[in-house]
Amino acid sequence: MIIKNPQFTISAVSPKQYPQDNLPQVVLVGKSNVGKSSFINTLVNRKRLARTSSEPRKN
């Protein structure tokens, strides 16, 4: 997979907020300090697309 232009679109908490662009979507689930943001940043080869914090629960 080649990710060419990653960008943050929306943070949705209910189905009516989901993007209507018909592009593939990926869901990551886990507790607050399991590395979800670090995984996203590694996947798209960027340092700050997803914010990370040195303190848990402080994004």
C-alpha positions as semicolon CSV with decimal commas, in nm:
position;residue;x (nm);y (nm);z (nm)
1;M;0,000;0,000;0,000
2;I;0,129;0,346;-0,088
3;I;-0,021;0,636;0,104
4;K;0,036;0,948;-0,105
5;N;-0,138;1,236;0,069
6;P;-0,255;1,156;0,422
7;Q;-0,466;1,418;0,597
8;F;-0,685;1,439;0,904
9;T;-1,049;1,471;0,797
10;I;-1,271;1,443;1,103
11;S;-1,300;1,294;1,448
12;A;-1,644;1,131;1,454
13;V;-1,824;0,991;1,756
14;S;-2,153;0,894;1,590
15;P;-2,246;0,744;1,250
16;K;-2,407;1,064;1,121
17;Q;-2,066;1,235;1,154
18;Y;-1,884;0,977;0,939
19;P;-1,735;1,105;0,610
20;Q;-1,958;1,054;0,305
21;D;-1,672;1,031;0,051
22;N;-1,699;0,652;-0,013
23;L;-1,326;0,600;0,046
24;P;-1,199;0,300;0,243
25;Q;-1,194;0,356;0,619
26;V;-0,980;0,197;0,890
27;V;-1,074;0,173;1,257
28;L;-0,819;0,149;1,539
29;V;-0,945;0,052;1,882
30;G;-0,751;0,041;2,205
31;K;-0,690;0,201;2,540
32;S;-0,544;0,549;2,562
33;N;-0,177;0,453;2,583
34;V;-0,138;0,153;2,351
35;G;0,034;0,338;2,063
36;K;-0,248;0,405;1,816
37;S;-0,114;0,751;1,724
38;S;0,241;0,622;1,690
39;F;0,116;0,342;1,464
40;I;-0,067;0,591;1,239
41;N;0,238;0,816;1,216
42;T;0,460;0,521;1,127
43;L;0,213;0,392;0,869
44;V;0,198;0,725;0,682
45;N;0,566;0,812;0,741
46;R;0,495;1,140;0,920
47;K;0,586;1,257;1,267
48;R;0,274;1,452;1,366
49;L;-0,027;1,353;1,156
50;A;-0,169;1,191;1,470
51;R;-0,073;1,366;1,790
52;T;0,120;1,183;2,057
53;S;0,202;1,281;2,412
54;S;0,469;1,185;2,660
55;E;0,198;1,166;2,929
56;P;-0,089;0,917;2,896
57;R;-0,435;1,074;2,846
58;K;-0,286;1,413;2,754
59;N;-0,322;1,438;2,373
